[in-house]
Amino acid sequence: MKPFGFCSLWSLGQTFILVVVAVLFAATSWAEWRFLPALELEESYDSNINLDPDHETSDFITRLSPELRLEEVSATRTFAASYTMSLNNYRRHSENNYIGHTGELSWDQRLSRNLSWHIMNTYYRSEEPLEEDPEYTGVRRTRNEYSRNMVDTGFTYQFGQEDRMTVSYLDNRLQNTDPEIEDDVEYGPSLELEYWLTRRHGLLLGYSWSRIDYKDEEPSNETNEIGLGYQWRWSPHTTLHLDYGLALFSSKAPAEEGDDYNVQSVAAGFDHDFGPSWALSGSLGYYFFNPKESGSDKGSVYGLDLVRSFSRGSVTLSGEGGYRLDYSGAEAEGFTEYRGVSLSSTYSMSPRTELYASTSYMYEKAEEEERTRDETWDVSVGTSYEILSWLTGVVELTQRERNSSDEEDEYRDSLILLRLRGTHEWR
């Protein structure tokens, strides 16, 4: 197993030291860069700060968040780096006070006419029960400190007007002080190839290999994923596509403890552009789940995105269903079937006032150790007002709820927040 102490090499301090060195090295040659400091003050009420299903604990929370951001855009480079420190103060339960950190880096560099390099890094340290990354839907039952660092870097070679190949490497590391949750590191390379045989017919090829190692004696997991796609430009505004996917999961656990499997999926879909006001894309198909030691199963895979834009706002309807492989973090449940839908909208009442609303529903079914079913609802409404050119105020209401076959995984939570954000641009 890979030595787990290597995780410290990608901690927040080391990552941003590299960023600062790179900035100082390149700054003298940058023609246009912006420094964007900001300060955010948020006062909120949370009806269930621990997301506990039986003993809800409410509190008023004051959060002060200074932020530093640097941006630069030129003919050969796009660069953005930011760091935010959040000071969280709980009025009634001061034992929950903590300092959170968030850092982001995005760097695209053209190395030659056809070759470019990119790196994206996201780091956060928190004590909130829900992670900031929506991909991880588990809930921590204790307010212990945890951090996650995700790095994606690689090269893209463009060998035609629309033909390109990208080779990249992913490194995702979780560290936390909760004794019930394993620290882990997920890493591996990937390849993406897009090639158009003619102006109307194109091919897509994708491959990735990933491995998850755990800090303690938990056995490692490996996943190979292959994707094939065919695209047909039926008209200047419509593209049809046919996609095939294969995932091969292998556990290093003894045969009596683990169950290797493969998942195959086939789907057909389309993308249609109605013009500047409408856009529609959709797909529909099936997946086939084939465990090595138990019976097979199948389910549907689908996706839908409808966007309606108008002069004062937009409305977006999205739906998605299928499966995912979740083996990292709180309540990682392995192979999980899911389906969900979301609706969001924005509307500008005036040049300074904007209203927004969103709602989402997610159904998840997992069968890793025992069958679990979860349903999660989330509804949010808010308004933002530009008080001054550099100062914005926000009022937001959020209601979220989870129903589960495991009563310990259920929760209900209401949030009310007031936020003031001031920004300044310095060139």
Sequence and secondary structure as in RCSB ss.txt:
>XXXX:A:sequence
MKPFGFCSLWSLGQTFILVVVAVLFAATSWAEWRFLPALELEESYDSNINLDPDHETSDFITRLSPELRLEEVSA
TRTFAASYTMSLNNYRRHSENNYIGHTGELSWDQRLSRNLSWHIMNTYYRSEEPLEEDPEYTGVRRTRNEYSRNM
VDTGFTYQFGQEDRMTVSYLDNRLQNTDPEIEDDVEYGPSLELEYWLTRRHGLLLGYSWSRIDYKDEEPSNETNE
IGLGYQWRWSPHTTLHLDYGLALFSSKAPAEEGDDYNVQSVAAGFDHDFGPSWALSGSLGYYFFNPKESGSDKGS
VYGLDLVRSFSRGSVTLSGEGGYRLDYSGAEAEGFTEYRGVSLSSTYSMSPRTELYASTSYMYEKAEEEERTRDE
TWDVSVGTSYEILSWLTGVVELTQRERNSSDEEDEYRDSLILLRLRGTHEWR
>XXXX:A:secstr
   GGGGGGGSHHHHHHHHHHHHHHHGGG S EEE  EEEEEEEEES TT  SSS   EEEEEEEEEEEEEEE S
SEEEEEEEEEEEEEESS GGG EEEEEEEEEEEEE SSSEEEEEEEEEEEE  SS SSTT     SS   EEEEE
EEEEEEEE SSS EEEEEEEEEEEEES TTS  EEEEEEEEEEEEESSSSEEEEEEEEEEEEEESSS   EEEEE
EEEEEEEEEETTEEEEEEEEEEEEEE S TTT   EEEEEEEEEEEEE SSSEEEEEEEEEEEEEESSS  EEEE
EEEEEEEEEETTEEEEEEEEEEEEEE SSTT  EEEEEEEEEEEEEEESSSSEEEEEEEEEEEEEE SSS EEEE
EEEEEEEEEEEEETTEEEEEEEEEEEEEESSGGG EEEEEEEEEEEEE  B 
